[in-house]
Amino acid sequence: MSGCCNEFLCMSVYAVQVRTVSFTMGAPFLSHMATMWDTGLLIARHGPLLATAVLLPPGAAVLELLPYKWEWRDVSTLYHNMTQSTGQIHHWAWRPLDAEFCKYKEPAHVRYAGWTPSECHGRECLLVHAQAGLEVDLDAVRELLERKLPGLIEGHSLEQLKETWPPAD
């Protein structure tokens, strides 16, 4: 697929304004709050900065990008549970189902690609998957957004737009 990621995500048919934001752990909290409150759809990789997703306005949504085969004691649902506790924020996730979307930092880390989540419970394996780069299947994400955005824009309830959490294996 050619073109800028913003062009892909803009989906002009829905008149969605897209902006790219890079949060840092050292940024003032008020800056995080203001940015989140002004966001209708947050697309972000699983990580600690997603904790601020609870600051999204009512009716907003999160599309969380999960690491390949990364799961330990349901930790992948941590931020989902937080947003769901508000009772007002939609939360969906996409996870790669193929190792081709996982970009390991070291060639030796590829040995973990075939491990199932039940086999990958040691510190090294979990860290390797958590720190690996993630390439997103834009077609799969677009399909998910095309199913969800119309309902989001129309103000459908959390229950109406609920999506099954993607399994790690």
N, C-alpha and C positions, 0 to 999 in steps of 0.2 A: 504494500500500500504506500503510495507516495503522498507527499504533503506534510505539513506541520501537524503535530499532535493537537494543537489548539484548533486547527481546521476540522479535524476529526471530531473532537469533543464538542465543538460549537453546535453542531447539529441545527443549522439555521432554521430548519422546519419548525423547531420549537422555540425559536427566538431566545435562545439561551446565551447569555453573556458569559464568556470564559476569561478567566484570568489565572495566571500562574503565580503561586505564592510559595515562598520558601521560608518555613519557620526554622528558627534555631532555638536551642535550649536557652541561650542567653538573652533572647529578646524580651522586652518588658511584657509582663502578663497582660496589661491593658491593651497592648497591641494585638495579642492573640485573641482577646475577648472581642475587640472591635471587628477584626477580620472574620471571626467565626459568626458573629451575629449578622454580618452582611453577606453570608454565604447560603445559597439554596441547595447546592449539591457539592459535596466534598468528595473528591476522589483522591485517596492517599494509600500509601503502603502501610501495612501493619507496623506499628511502632509506638513508642511512648508519647509522641506528640498527638496521637489520635485521642488521647485522654481529653483534649480540649474540644472534641466533637460534642460533648454534652452542652457546650455553649452555643450550638447552632440554634437558630430560631425554630419555633414550633412549625412542623410541616416540612422541614428540611430533610435531606437525606445524605447518607454516607455510602460510598462504594469503596469498600476496603479491599486492597490488593494483598493477598496472603502469599507467603513464601511457599515454594514447592515442597510438598510432603512434610511440612513443618507442623508438628502438633505434639503437645505434651500436656496431659491433664486438662484438656480443653482450653488451653491458654489462647488459642486463636479466637475464641469468642469473648475475650476479656472486654474489648471496647464495644462490641455488640451488646453485651450485657449492660454496660454503662449507659449507652444511648437508649436502650430499651427501658431502662429504669426511669427515664424521664417521661415515658408514655407519649412522646410527641415527635420523635425523630425516627425516620425510616433508616434501616441499616441493612445493606446487602454486601455480599463478598464475592470475589472472583479468586480462584486459585488455579495455577497451571496444573494440568494433568499429565504433562509430559516433561521430561528432563531438558528438552530443547529450550524451554523457557527459563531455565535456571542457569545462571552464570556464576560458577564457582570461582572463588578468589585464587585458588591454587589447583594445578592439574591433579594433584593427589586427592583432592576433595571429591572428585568425580566418583570415587569408590562408594560414596554414600548415596548416590543417585537411585540405586535400586532398592535401598532399604525401606521397609515399611515403617510407619510411625511407631508401631509396637516394637520394632527392632531398634529404632533410633531414639533411645531414651537416655543415652549417656551424654555427658557435658559436651564432648567434642563434636559429636554428630549434630546435636541441637544447635550449637554455635555455628557450625559450617552451614547449615540450612538457613539459620537466621541472618547470617551475614552475606549470604550469596546474593549476587545481583539478580534482578527479576526483569525478564522481558515479558511484556504484556501482549497477549493475543488480542489485538485490536478488534478483530471481527467478533470474537466472543463477547468482549466488553460492550461493543456497539449493540449487539443483539440484546444483551441484558438491559442496556439503557433504553433502547427502542421499545422494550416491553414495559418499562417502569416509568419513564418520563411523562407520558401522557397522563397517567393516573396521578403522578406527583403534582403536576401542574394543575390538574382538576381538583386537588385537595383530598384524594382518597385516603382512607384510614390506614393505619399501620397494618391492621389485619388484612385489608384488601390487597395490599402491595407486598405482603410477606413473601419471602423467598427462602427456600431451603438453604441452610448453611452448607457450603461445599466441603465434602469429605477430603481428608488429607491423602487418602489412598484409593 
